[in-house]
Amino acid sequence: MNPSEIDRLQTYLRKLFKSDLIKVVPPMRRGLSVELAVNEEIVGTVHKDTDDGETSYSIHITVLEEDLPAVKAPARPTPASTRR
């Protein structure tokens, strides 16, 4: 992806998600993937596809299980005798 495409895609994503925290990051070296960052944290990659003269961009977001909130214990049922 060239710098103009990266800038246009970033502008679109920021408008779509109503957040200036989104950044499309060009690769450090040729041949590496364009990355998607939110609040400076890389969350995925961006891929360009051109087919039959039409161009599309797909975003692959990776969420590590260790980054998810802890599982909450299920609520205990209230005994029938204390219900009103």
N, C-alpha and C positions, 0 to 999 in steps of 0.2 A: 504494500500500500504506500502511496506517496503522501507527502506531508499535507497536501490539499485534501485528500480523502480522509486522512486521520482527523484533521480539523473539522471537516464537515460532519463526520460521524460523531465526534465528540459534542459538537453543537446540538445535533439532533438528539442524542441520548440525554444531555443535560436538560433540554426542553421537555422531552418525553417524560422523564422521571422527576422533573422540577427540582434538580439538585446540581449545584456547581461543584459538588464534591467528586463528581464523576470525571475521570480523565482517561483518554485513550493514549496509551504510552507506546511510542515507536520503539522498535527493537534496538538494542545496544549495538548489535552487529548484523550485517546482512545475513539473511537466511533464518533468523530467529523470528518468533511469533510477535505480532502486535499484541499488547496486553491491555486489559481493562482494569483500572484501579478505582477504588472508592475510598475517599479519605486517606489517600496515599498507600492503601493496602491493595496489593494485586489480588483480584478475585477471579480472574479468568483470562481467556484469550479471544482474539477477534480474528475471523477468517473471511477472506474475500473469495467469492465464487462468481465467475463470469461464464454464462451458458446461453447460447443462442442470442448473443448480443445484449443480454440483460445481466446486470451486476447486482449481487446481493451480498450482505455481510451477516455472518452468523457469529453468535457469541456463546462460548462455552464457559459456564461458571462452575467453579469447583468449590464445594463447601466441605471442609474437614469435620468429621464427627466430633473431634476434640474442641472445635470452636462453637458447637451447639450448647445451649443452656442445659443444665442438669435435668434429668428426668424428674418430674414432680411425682410424689407418692399420691396414689388415688385417695380421694376424700373418703373418710370413714362414714358409713351410713349411720343415720341417727336412729337409735332404738325406737321402736313403735310406741313404747310407753311414755316417751318424752315429747312426742309430737302433739301438736294441738290442732 
